[in-house]
Amino acid sequence: MSDLDGSNIESICEELFGAFQGVLSWAWDSRFKSVLAEFSVDIEDSVRETLERYFSMTWHTANIGQSPDTLRFVNTHLGGLLDEQLFFTSEPTLEGFVFCAWWPWGSGKTISIRISPFYYRLNELQMVELNKKLKHWFGILED
């Protein structure tokens, strides 16, 4: 499953981990089956610049309605976008894409991001394997 469709989802995840090494610490978000990092708004600009290097699309409340159906599906699963929230995605392929949900906290001092691949056709066993791989790519030890 390292590359179900030739889209290099594994490469994107590993490169993101490398780009943020020493900057962000990753944890597992079991609610959204994604890796999670929280950081101060003091580094907001540099984190966003890095994300924009790896994700070809940035969605917000004004343009998410024009996104492909699958991106809107994942966005809805995450709770939909609110003002100031962003949804970064790689180019969607026939099989899947990588996304990053950017969620500023109400305090205005912290932002959290959640990153995960999305594949269209995976069975439960494949999803479990994908989650293990995602944790591995971001240096998260198994529970």
Contacts in CASP RR format, 6 or more apart in sequence:
PFRMAT RR
TARGET T0000
AUTHOR 0000-0000-0000
METHOD contacts of the structure
MODEL  1
MSDLDGSNIESICEELFGAFQGVLSWAWDSRFKSVLAEFSVDIEDSVRET
LERYFSMTWHTANIGQSPDTLRFVNTHLGGLLDEQLFFTSEPTLEGFVFC
AWWPWGSGKTISIRISPFYYRLNELQMVELNKKLKHWFGILED
1 126 0 8 1.000
1 129 0 8 1.000
1 130 0 8 1.000
1 133 0 8 1.000
2 10 0 8 1.000
2 133 0 8 1.000
3 9 0 8 1.000
3 10 0 8 1.000
3 11 0 8 1.000
4 95 0 8 1.000
4 96 0 8 1.000
4 119 0 8 1.000
5 93 0 8 1.000
5 94 0 8 1.000
5 95 0 8 1.000
5 96 0 8 1.000
6 93 0 8 1.000
6 95 0 8 1.000
7 90 0 8 1.000
7 91 0 8 1.000
7 93 0 8 1.000
7 95 0 8 1.000
7 96 0 8 1.000
7 97 0 8 1.000
9 90 0 8 1.000
9 96 0 8 1.000
9 97 0 8 1.000
9 98 0 8 1.000
9 117 0 8 1.000
10 133 0 8 1.000
10 137 0 8 1.000
12 54 0 8 1.000
12 90 0 8 1.000
12 98 0 8 1.000
13 98 0 8 1.000
13 115 0 8 1.000
13 117 0 8 1.000
13 134 0 8 1.000
13 137 0 8 1.000
13 138 0 8 1.000
14 137 0 8 1.000
15 54 0 8 1.000
16 50 0 8 1.000
16 51 0 8 1.000
16 54 0 8 1.000
16 115 0 8 1.000
16 138 0 8 1.000
17 26 0 8 1.000
17 137 0 8 1.000
17 138 0 8 1.000
17 139 0 8 1.000
19 50 0 8 1.000
19 53 0 8 1.000
19 54 0 8 1.000
20 37 0 8 1.000
20 47 0 8 1.000
20 50 0 8 1.000
23 39 0 8 1.000
23 43 0 8 1.000
23 46 0 8 1.000
23 47 0 8 1.000
24 37 0 8 1.000
24 39 0 8 1.000
24 47 0 8 1.000
24 113 0 8 1.000
25 37 0 8 1.000
26 35 0 8 1.000
26 36 0 8 1.000
26 37 0 8 1.000
26 138 0 8 1.000
26 139 0 8 1.000
26 140 0 8 1.000
27 35 0 8 1.000
27 36 0 8 1.000
27 37 0 8 1.000
27 140 0 8 1.000
28 35 0 8 1.000
28 36 0 8 1.000
28 135 0 8 1.000
28 140 0 8 1.000
28 143 0 8 1.000
29 35 0 8 1.000
29 36 0 8 1.000
29 114 0 8 1.000
32 77 0 8 1.000
32 78 0 8 1.000
32 101 0 8 1.000
32 114 0 8 1.000
32 116 0 8 1.000
33 116 0 8 1.000
33 127 0 8 1.000
33 131 0 8 1.000
34 101 0 8 1.000
34 114 0 8 1.000
34 115 0 8 1.000
34 116 0 8 1.000
34 134 0 8 1.000
35 114 0 8 1.000
35 115 0 8 1.000
35 116 0 8 1.000
35 134 0 8 1.000
35 135 0 8 1.000
35 138 0 8 1.000
35 140 0 8 1.000
36 112 0 8 1.000
36 113 0 8 1.000
36 114 0 8 1.000
37 112 0 8 1.000
37 113 0 8 1.000
38 110 0 8 1.000
38 111 0 8 1.000
38 112 0 8 1.000
39 47 0 8 1.000
39 110 0 8 1.000
39 111 0 8 1.000
39 112 0 8 1.000
39 113 0 8 1.000
40 109 0 8 1.000
40 110 0 8 1.000
40 111 0 8 1.000
41 104 0 8 1.000
41 108 0 8 1.000
41 109 0 8 1.000
41 110 0 8 1.000
41 111 0 8 1.000
44 111 0 8 1.000
47 111 0 8 1.000
47 113 0 8 1.000
48 102 0 8 1.000
51 88 0 8 1.000
51 100 0 8 1.000
51 102 0 8 1.000
51 113 0 8 1.000
52 58 0 8 1.000
52 88 0 8 1.000
54 90 0 8 1.000
55 88 0 8 1.000
55 89 0 8 1.000
55 90 0 8 1.000
55 98 0 8 1.000
55 99 0 8 1.000
55 100 0 8 1.000
56 89 0 8 1.000
56 90 0 8 1.000
56 91 0 8 1.000
57 67 0 8 1.000
57 71 0 8 1.000
57 88 0 8 1.000
57 89 0 8 1.000
57 90 0 8 1.000
57 91 0 8 1.000
58 86 0 8 1.000
58 87 0 8 1.000
58 88 0 8 1.000
59 67 0 8 1.000
59 71 0 8 1.000
59 75 0 8 1.000
59 81 0 8 1.000
59 86 0 8 1.000
59 87 0 8 1.000
59 88 0 8 1.000
59 89 0 8 1.000
60 81 0 8 1.000
60 85 0 8 1.000
60 86 0 8 1.000
60 87 0 8 1.000
61 81 0 8 1.000
61 82 0 8 1.000
61 83 0 8 1.000
61 85 0 8 1.000
64 71 0 8 1.000
64 72 0 8 1.000
64 75 0 8 1.000
64 80 0 8 1.000
64 81 0 8 1.000
64 87 0 8 1.000
65 72 0 8 1.000
67 75 0 8 1.000
67 89 0 8 1.000
68 92 0 8 1.000
70 92 0 8 1.000
70 96 0 8 1.000
70 97 0 8 1.000
70 118 0 8 1.000
70 120 0 8 1.000
71 87 0 8 1.000
71 89 0 8 1.000
71 92 0 8 1.000
71 97 0 8 1.000
71 99 0 8 1.000
74 99 0 8 1.000
74 118 0 8 1.000
75 81 0 8 1.000
75 87 0 8 1.000
78 87 0 8 1.000
78 101 0 8 1.000
78 114 0 8 1.000
81 87 0 8 1.000
84 104 0 8 1.000
85 101 0 8 1.000
85 102 0 8 1.000
85 103 0 8 1.000
85 104 0 8 1.000
86 101 0 8 1.000
86 102 0 8 1.000
87 99 0 8 1.000
87 100 0 8 1.000
87 101 0 8 1.000
87 102 0 8 1.000
88 99 0 8 1.000
88 100 0 8 1.000
88 102 0 8 1.000
89 97 0 8 1.000
89 98 0 8 1.000
89 99 0 8 1.000
89 100 0 8 1.000
90 97 0 8 1.000
90 98 0 8 1.000
90 99 0 8 1.000
91 97 0 8 1.000
94 120 0 8 1.000
95 119 0 8 1.000
95 120 0 8 1.000
95 121 0 8 1.000
96 117 0 8 1.000
96 118 0 8 1.000
96 119 0 8 1.000
96 120 0 8 1.000
97 117 0 8 1.000
97 118 0 8 1.000
98 115 0 8 1.000
98 116 0 8 1.000
98 117 0 8 1.000
98 118 0 8 1.000
99 115 0 8 1.000
99 116 0 8 1.000
99 117 0 8 1.000
99 118 0 8 1.000
100 113 0 8 1.000
100 114 0 8 1.000
100 115 0 8 1.000
101 113 0 8 1.000
101 114 0 8 1.000
102 111 0 8 1.000
102 113 0 8 1.000
103 111 0 8 1.000
103 112 0 8 1.000
103 113 0 8 1.000
103 114 0 8 1.000
104 110 0 8 1.000
104 111 0 8 1.000
105 111 0 8 1.000
105 112 0 8 1.000
115 138 0 8 1.000
116 134 0 8 1.000
117 130 0 8 1.000
117 134 0 8 1.000
119 126 0 8 1.000
119 130 0 8 1.000
122 130 0 8 1.000
132 142 0 8 1.000
135 141 0 8 1.000
135 142 0 8 1.000
END
